[in-house]
Amino acid sequence: MQTIYTDGIANITLIDGIIRLDLVNITQVEQEKANIRPVAALALSVPALLRTHEQLSQAINKMVEDGILKKNDPANAVTDGATQPG
């Protein structure tokens, strides 16, 4: 099995019932703008996407319960490493 590290998702598209996710890595940050490089693409059926969502939600909830993660107020959510104005 191959392991692919990704910093995030650049695009999500739905074409002919298949969800396509473009996985990207951040190569560097210049003047608060991230340079990204595509590393792979992931294709899922809609049912597979829904199962993945459920599995990720369960994993996140477990990490919150274990004290590994802390849920924040959505108004102060962190995106791309920068706090969004509330």
N, CA, C and O atoms as CSV, one atom per row, in Angstrom:
chain,resi,resn,atom,element,x,y,z
A,1,MET,N,N,0.849,-1.172,0.000
A,1,MET,CA,C,0.000,0.000,0.000
A,1,MET,C,C,0.894,1.234,0.000
A,1,MET,O,O,1.907,1.282,0.697
A,2,GLN,N,N,0.506,2.229,-0.789
A,2,GLN,CA,C,1.264,3.469,-0.890
A,2,GLN,C,C,0.725,4.492,0.104
A,2,GLN,O,O,-0.488,4.606,0.280
A,3,THR,N,N,1.616,5.236,0.753
A,3,THR,CA,C,1.225,6.316,1.649
A,3,THR,C,C,1.518,7.629,0.965
A,3,THR,O,O,2.624,7.843,0.468
A,4,ILE,N,N,0.529,8.518,0.935
A,4,ILE,CA,C,0.670,9.837,0.330
A,4,ILE,C,C,0.383,10.860,1.417
A,4,ILE,O,O,-0.687,10.844,2.026
A,5,TYR,N,N,1.346,11.756,1.662
A,5,TYR,CA,C,1.117,12.847,2.602
A,5,TYR,C,C,0.510,14.016,1.842
A,5,TYR,O,O,0.949,14.344,0.739
A,6,THR,N,N,-0.512,14.651,2.441
A,6,THR,CA,C,-1.115,15.834,1.840
A,6,THR,C,C,-1.360,16.885,2.911
A,6,THR,O,O,-1.691,16.565,4.053
A,7,ASP,N,N,-1.189,18.149,2.521
A,7,ASP,CA,C,-1.498,19.256,3.422
A,7,ASP,C,C,-2.962,19.665,3.301
A,7,ASP,O,O,-3.474,20.386,4.158
A,8,GLY,N,N,-3.637,19.217,2.256
A,8,GLY,CA,C,-5.037,19.588,2.105
A,8,GLY,C,C,-5.595,19.229,0.743
A,8,GLY,O,O,-5.002,18.472,-0.025
A,9,ILE,N,N,-6.755,19.801,0.474
A,9,ILE,CA,C,-7.494,19.554,-0.759
A,9,ILE,C,C,-7.645,20.875,-1.500
A,9,ILE,O,O,-8.050,21.880,-0.915
A,10,ALA,N,N,-7.318,20.870,-2.791
A,10,ALA,CA,C,-7.429,22.097,-3.584
A,10,ALA,C,C,-8.798,22.197,-4.258
A,10,ALA,O,O,-9.392,23.274,-4.288
A,11,ASN,N,N,-9.291,21.112,-4.786
A,11,ASN,CA,C,-10.553,21.127,-5.518
A,11,ASN,C,C,-11.371,19.894,-5.168
A,11,ASN,O,O,-10.834,18.814,-4.922
A,12,ILE,N,N,-12.666,20.083,-5.154
A,12,ILE,CA,C,-13.594,18.963,-5.010
A,12,ILE,C,C,-14.607,19.100,-6.134
A,12,ILE,O,O,-15.275,20.128,-6.250
A,13,THR,N,N,-14.722,18.075,-6.956
A,13,THR,CA,C,-15.681,18.121,-8.058
A,13,THR,C,C,-16.526,16.852,-8.062
A,13,THR,O,O,-16.089,15.793,-7.611
A,14,LEU,N,N,-17.735,16.980,-8.577
A,14,LEU,CA,C,-18.635,15.848,-8.754
A,14,LEU,C,C,-18.888,15.720,-10.249
A,14,LEU,O,O,-19.499,16.595,-10.863
A,15,ILE,N,N,-18.414,14.625,-10.828
A,15,ILE,CA,C,-18.596,14.375,-12.254
A,15,ILE,C,C,-19.093,12.950,-12.426
A,15,ILE,O,O,-18.444,11.996,-11.999
A,16,ASP,N,N,-20.252,12.819,-13.056
A,16,ASP,CA,C,-20.831,11.501,-13.336
A,16,ASP,C,C,-20.946,10.623,-12.092
A,16,ASP,O,O,-20.704,9.418,-12.151
A,17,GLY,N,N,-21.319,11.234,-10.962
A,17,GLY,CA,C,-21.538,10.485,-9.735
A,17,GLY,C,C,-20.274,10.143,-8.960
A,17,GLY,O,O,-20.331,9.427,-7.960
A,18,ILE,N,N,-19.132,10.651,-9.417
A,18,ILE,CA,C,-17.863,10.387,-8.744
A,18,ILE,C,C,-17.328,11.698,-8.174
A,18,ILE,O,O,-17.230,12.700,-8.884
A,19,ILE,N,N,-16.981,11.681,-6.875
A,19,ILE,CA,C,-16.379,12.831,-6.220
A,19,ILE,C,C,-14.882,12.744,-6.447
A,19,ILE,O,O,-14.260,11.722,-6.156
A,20,ARG,N,N,-14.307,13.814,-6.965
A,20,ARG,CA,C,-12.855,13.859,-7.180
A,20,ARG,C,C,-12.248,14.939,-6.286
A,20,ARG,O,O,-12.693,16.087,-6.283
A,21,LEU,N,N,-11.224,14.547,-5.529
A,21,LEU,CA,C,-10.525,15.447,-4.621
A,21,LEU,C,C,-9.080,15.583,-5.107
A,21,LEU,O,O,-8.384,14.580,-5.265
A,22,ASP,N,N,-8.631,16.805,-5.342
A,22,ASP,CA,C,-7.236,17.043,-5.702
A,22,ASP,C,C,-6.452,17.295,-4.413
A,22,ASP,O,O,-6.711,18.268,-3.705
A,23,LEU,N,N,-5.509,16.430,-4.118
A,23,LEU,CA,C,-4.698,16.530,-2.910
A,23,LEU,C,C,-3.459,17.356,-3.219
A,23,LEU,O,O,-2.827,17.179,-4.261
A,24,VAL,N,N,-3.114,18.263,-2.302
A,24,VAL,CA,C,-2.000,19.177,-2.537
A,24,VAL,C,C,-1.088,19.262,-1.320
A,24,VAL,O,O,-1.493,18.963,-0.197
A,25,ASN,N,N,0.141,19.673,-1.567
A,25,ASN,CA,C,1.097,19.991,-0.518
A,25,ASN,C,C,1.462,21.456,-0.631
A,25,ASN,O,O,1.539,22.004,-1.731
A,26,ILE,N,N,1.688,22.089,0.511
A,26,ILE,CA,C,2.161,23.466,0.535
A,26,ILE,C,C,3.678,23.414,0.430
A,26,ILE,O,O,4.347,22.785,1.250
A,27,THR,N,N,4.216,24.086,-0.592
A,27,THR,CA,C,5.663,24.044,-0.793
A,27,THR,C,C,6.358,25.174,-0.055
A,27,THR,O,O,7.464,24.986,0.451
A,28,GLN,N,N,5.734,26.344,0.017
A,28,GLN,CA,C,6.265,27.457,0.792
A,28,GLN,C,C,5.198,28.526,0.895
A,28,GLN,O,O,4.218,28.521,0.150
A,29,VAL,N,N,5.399,29.440,1.827
A,29,VAL,CA,C,4.468,30.538,2.025
A,29,VAL,C,C,5.230,31.838,1.805
A,29,VAL,O,O,6.244,32.096,2.453
A,30,GLU,N,N,4.728,32.649,0.884
A,30,GLU,CA,C,5.341,33.937,0.577
A,30,GLU,C,C,4.287,35.025,0.706
A,30,GLU,O,O,3.229,34.943,0.083
A,31,GLN,N,N,4.566,36.033,1.502
A,31,GLN,CA,C,3.668,37.171,1.688
A,31,GLN,C,C,2.234,36.711,1.951
A,31,GLN,O,O,1.284,37.169,1.316
A,32,GLU,N,N,2.109,35.774,2.924
A,32,GLU,CA,C,0.813,35.234,3.370
A,32,GLU,C,C,0.064,34.476,2.286
A,32,GLU,O,O,-1.135,34.239,2.428
A,33,LYS,N,N,0.738,34.090,1.206
A,33,LYS,CA,C,0.109,33.286,0.159
A,33,LYS,C,C,0.864,31.966,0.050
A,33,LYS,O,O,2.084,31.946,-0.109
A,34,ALA,N,N,0.125,30.869,0.138
A,34,ALA,CA,C,0.736,29.544,0.083
A,34,ALA,C,C,0.903,29.106,-1.373
A,34,ALA,O,O,-0.012,29.233,-2.187
A,35,ASN,N,N,2.087,28.590,-1.677
A,35,ASN,CA,C,2.326,27.956,-2.974
A,35,ASN,C,C,2.002,26.480,-2.809
A,35,ASN,O,O,2.537,25.814,-1.924
A,36,ILE,N,N,1.130,25.978,-3.659
A,36,ILE,CA,C,0.724,24.584,-3.526
A,36,ILE,C,C,1.164,23.777,-4.738
A,36,ILE,O,O,1.316,24.293,-5.845
A,37,ARG,N,N,1.360,22.493,-4.482
A,37,ARG,CA,C,1.774,21.558,-5.526
A,37,ARG,C,C,0.842,20.351,-5.461
A,37,ARG,O,O,0.702,19.740,-4.402
A,38,PRO,N,N,0.207,20.000,-6.575
A,38,PRO,CA,C,-0.639,18.798,-6.572
A,38,PRO,C,C,0.220,17.554,-6.351
A,38,PRO,O,O,1.315,17.432,-6.900
A,39,VAL,N,N,-0.302,16.631,-5.532
A,39,VAL,CA,C,0.450,15.401,-5.268
A,39,VAL,C,C,-0.313,14.144,-5.675
A,39,VAL,O,O,0.296,13.117,-5.977
A,40,ALA,N,N,-1.633,14.223,-5.685
A,40,ALA,CA,C,-2.426,13.045,-6.034
A,40,ALA,C,C,-3.883,13.468,-6.195
A,40,ALA,O,O,-4.261,14.588,-5.850
A,41,ALA,N,N,-4.673,12.573,-6.711
A,41,ALA,CA,C,-6.116,12.776,-6.799
A,41,ALA,C,C,-6.792,11.567,-6.169
A,41,ALA,O,O,-6.296,10.443,-6.253
A,42,LEU,N,N,-7.925,11.817,-5.540
A,42,LEU,CA,C,-8.701,10.763,-4.899
A,42,LEU,C,C,-10.087,10.769,-5.522
A,42,LEU,O,O,-10.716,11.823,-5.612
A,43,ALA,N,N,-10.571,9.619,-5.949
A,43,ALA,CA,C,-11.898,9.507,-6.538
A,43,ALA,C,C,-12.742,8.584,-5.680
A,43,ALA,O,O,-12.329,7.464,-5.377
A,44,LEU,N,N,-13.940,9.052,-5.280
A,44,LEU,CA,C,-14.842,8.291,-4.415
A,44,LEU,C,C,-16.253,8.327,-4.987
A,44,LEU,O,O,-16.663,9.315,-5.595
A,45,SER,N,N,-16.981,7.251,-4.786
A,45,SER,CA,C,-18.414,7.288,-5.080
A,45,SER,C,C,-19.079,8.132,-3.996
A,45,SER,O,O,-18.474,8.389,-2.955
A,46,VAL,N,N,-20.300,8.557,-4.228
A,46,VAL,CA,C,-21.013,9.334,-3.208
A,46,VAL,C,C,-21.190,8.522,-1.929
A,46,VAL,O,O,-20.953,9.058,-0.847
A,47,PRO,N,N,-21.601,7.239,-2.002
A,47,PRO,CA,C,-21.690,6.455,-0.758
A,47,PRO,C,C,-20.344,6.333,-0.038
A,47,PRO,O,O,-20.298,6.364,1.192
A,48,ALA,N,N,-19.252,6.195,-0.793
A,48,ALA,CA,C,-17.932,6.103,-0.170
A,48,ALA,C,C,-17.570,7.420,0.516
A,48,ALA,O,O,-16.976,7.407,1.594
A,49,LEU,N,N,-17.919,8.558,-0.095
A,49,LEU,CA,C,-17.668,9.855,0.526
A,49,LEU,C,C,-18.437,9.980,1.838
A,49,LEU,O,O,-17.897,10.468,2.830
A,50,LEU,N,N,-19.681,9.546,1.846
A,50,LEU,CA,C,-20.490,9.619,3.062
A,50,LEU,C,C,-19.932,8.718,4.158
A,50,LEU,O,O,-19.924,9.101,5.328
A,51,ARG,N,N,-19.462,7.520,3.791
A,51,ARG,CA,C,-18.838,6.625,4.781
A,51,ARG,C,C,-17.546,7.244,5.313
A,51,ARG,O,O,-17.261,7.164,6.508
A,52,THR,N,N,-16.772,7.857,4.429
A,52,THR,CA,C,-15.528,8.512,4.832
A,52,THR,C,C,-15.809,9.653,5.790
A,52,THR,O,O,-15.106,9.818,6.787
A,53,HIS,N,N,-16.830,10.439,5.494
A,53,HIS,CA,C,-17.227,11.542,6.380
A,53,HIS,C,C,-17.570,11.016,7.762
A,53,HIS,O,O,-17.136,11.583,8.765
A,54,GLU,N,N,-18.334,9.951,7.827
A,54,GLU,CA,C,-18.725,9.362,9.107
A,54,GLU,C,C,-17.505,8.857,9.869
A,54,GLU,O,O,-17.388,9.082,11.074
A,55,GLN,N,N,-16.594,8.176,9.171
A,55,GLN,CA,C,-15.396,7.653,9.818
A,55,GLN,C,C,-14.505,8.782,10.326
A,55,GLN,O,O,-13.971,8.694,11.432
A,56,LEU,N,N,-14.337,9.842,9.535
A,56,LEU,CA,C,-13.526,10.980,9.977
A,56,LEU,C,C,-14.172,11.686,11.158
A,56,LEU,O,O,-13.478,12.091,12.090
A,57,SER,N,N,-15.490,11.841,11.133
A,57,SER,CA,C,-16.197,12.468,12.249
A,57,SER,C,C,-15.998,11.669,13.528
A,57,SER,O,O,-15.760,12.244,14.590
A,58,GLN,N,N,-16.095,10.345,13.433
A,58,GLN,CA,C,-15.880,9.499,14.602
A,58,GLN,C,C,-14.444,9.626,15.119
A,58,GLN,O,O,-14.225,9.680,16.330
A,59,ALA,N,N,-13.469,9.673,14.212
A,59,ALA,CA,C,-12.070,9.797,14.618
A,59,ALA,C,C,-11.823,11.145,15.303
A,59,ALA,O,O,-11.120,11.210,16.312
A,60,ILE,N,N,-12.398,12.216,14.757
A,60,ILE,CA,C,-12.243,13.544,15.354
A,60,ILE,C,C,-12.901,13.582,16.726
A,60,ILE,O,O,-12.313,14.089,17.682
A,61,ASN,N,N,-14.108,13.055,16.831
A,61,ASN,CA,C,-14.799,13.035,18.125
A,61,ASN,C,C,-13.997,12.252,19.166
A,61,ASN,O,O,-13.953,12.649,20.331
A,62,LYS,N,N,-13.368,11.153,18.769
A,62,LYS,CA,C,-12.544,10.358,19.691
A,62,LYS,C,C,-11.328,11.160,20.146
A,62,LYS,O,O,-10.954,11.114,21.318
A,63,MET,N,N,-10.707,11.900,19.212
A,63,MET,CA,C,-9.547,12.717,19.585
A,63,MET,C,C,-9.947,13.857,20.522
A,63,MET,O,O,-9.164,14.250,21.386
A,64,VAL,N,N,-11.153,14.387,20.357
A,64,VAL,CA,C,-11.661,15.422,21.269
A,64,VAL,C,C,-11.879,14.801,22.646
A,64,VAL,O,O,-11.475,15.374,23.657
A,65,GLU,N,N,-12.519,13.629,22.689
A,65,GLU,CA,C,-12.752,12.940,23.962
A,65,GLU,C,C,-11.446,12.623,24.679
A,65,GLU,O,O,-11.373,12.706,25.905
A,66,ASP,N,N,-10.407,12.257,23.913
A,66,ASP,CA,C,-9.108,11.892,24.492
A,66,ASP,C,C,-8.256,13.112,24.829
A,66,ASP,O,O,-7.157,12.975,25.366
A,67,GLY,N,N,-8.764,14.313,24.513
A,67,GLY,CA,C,-8.029,15.534,24.816
A,67,GLY,C,C,-6.928,15.874,23.824
A,67,GLY,O,O,-6.130,16.779,24.070
A,68,ILE,N,N,-6.876,15.161,22.710
A,68,ILE,CA,C,-5.857,15.424,21.689
A,68,ILE,C,C,-6.210,16.679,20.898
A,68,ILE,O,O,-5.334,17.465,20.539
A,69,LEU,N,N,-7.502,16.857,20.632
A,69,LEU,CA,C,-8.011,18.027,19.913
A,69,LEU,C,C,-8.980,18.786,20.795
A,69,LEU,O,O,-9.567,18.229,21.722
A,70,LYS,N,N,-9.140,20.057,20.496
A,70,LYS,CA,C,-10.116,20.886,21.196
A,70,LYS,C,C,-10.982,21.554,20.140
A,70,LYS,O,O,-10.472,22.165,19.201
A,71,LYS,N,N,-12.297,21.435,20.302
A,71,LYS,CA,C,-13.200,22.083,19.358
A,71,LYS,C,C,-13.250,23.570,19.658
A,71,LYS,O,O,-13.357,23.979,20.814
A,72,ASN,N,N,-13.170,24.375,18.604
A,72,ASN,CA,C,-13.215,25.827,18.723
A,72,ASN,C,C,-14.559,26.362,18.267
A,72,ASN,O,O,-15.312,25.681,17.570
A,73,ASP,N,N,-14.851,27.595,18.671
A,73,ASP,CA,C,-16.023,28.320,18.193
A,73,ASP,C,C,-15.871,28.505,16.681
A,73,ASP,O,O,-14.831,28.995,16.239
A,74,PRO,N,N,-16.876,28.130,15.866
A,74,PRO,CA,C,-16.758,28.271,14.414
A,74,PRO,C,C,-16.427,29.695,13.964
A,74,PRO,O,O,-15.819,29.874,12.909
A,75,ALA,N,N,-16.811,30.703,14.735
A,75,ALA,CA,C,-16.508,32.083,14.374
A,75,ALA,C,C,-15.015,32.356,14.446
A,75,ALA,O,O,-14.523,33.287,13.808
A,76,ASN,N,N,-14.283,31.546,15.224
A,76,ASN,CA,C,-12.844,31.722,15.366
A,76,ASN,C,C,-12.069,30.559,14.746
A,76,ASN,O,O,-10.954,30.251,15.168
A,77,ALA,N,N,-12.662,29.921,13.749
A,77,ALA,CA,C,-12.047,28.755,13.132
A,77,ALA,C,C,-10.736,29.131,12.466
A,77,ALA,O,O,-10.555,30.258,12.007
A,78,VAL,N,N,-9.822,28.165,12.421
A,78,VAL,CA,C,-8.529,28.360,11.767
A,78,VAL,C,C,-8.587,27.716,10.397
A,78,VAL,O,O,-8.971,26.555,10.258
A,79,THR,N,N,-8.203,28.480,9.386
A,79,THR,CA,C,-8.161,27.980,8.014
A,79,THR,C,C,-6.830,28.378,7.407
A,79,THR,O,O,-6.440,29.542,7.493
A,80,ASP,N,N,-6.127,27.438,6.797
A,80,ASP,CA,C,-4.833,27.698,6.169
A,80,ASP,C,C,-3.864,28.369,7.129
A,80,ASP,O,O,-3.023,29.166,6.713
A,81,GLY,N,N,-3.980,28.049,8.414
A,81,GLY,CA,C,-3.043,28.583,9.381
A,81,GLY,C,C,-3.288,30.016,9.810
A,81,GLY,O,O,-2.512,30.561,10.595
A,82,ALA,N,N,-4.342,30.636,9.317
A,82,ALA,CA,C,-4.635,32.030,9.668
A,82,ALA,C,C,-6.011,32.109,10.322
A,82,ALA,O,O,-6.964,31.492,9.846
A,83,THR,N,N,-6.115,32.863,11.405
A,83,THR,CA,C,-7.406,33.029,12.072
A,83,THR,C,C,-8.279,33.961,11.243
A,83,THR,O,O,-7.849,35.044,10.847
A,84,GLN,N,N,-9.511,33.528,10.987
A,84,GLN,CA,C,-10.453,34.324,10.227
A,84,GLN,C,C,-11.083,35.372,11.110
A,84,GLN,O,O,-11.323,35.102,12.287
A,85,PRO,N,N,-11.369,36.575,10.592
A,85,PRO,CA,C,-12.028,37.601,11.404
A,85,PRO,C,C,-13.406,37.150,11.852
A,85,PRO,O,O,-14.129,36.496,11.100
A,86,GLY,N,N,-13.767,37.500,13.078
A,86,GLY,CA,C,-15.049,37.069,13.661
A,86,GLY,C,C,-16.061,38.005,13.393
A,86,GLY,O,O,-17.205,37.812,13.804
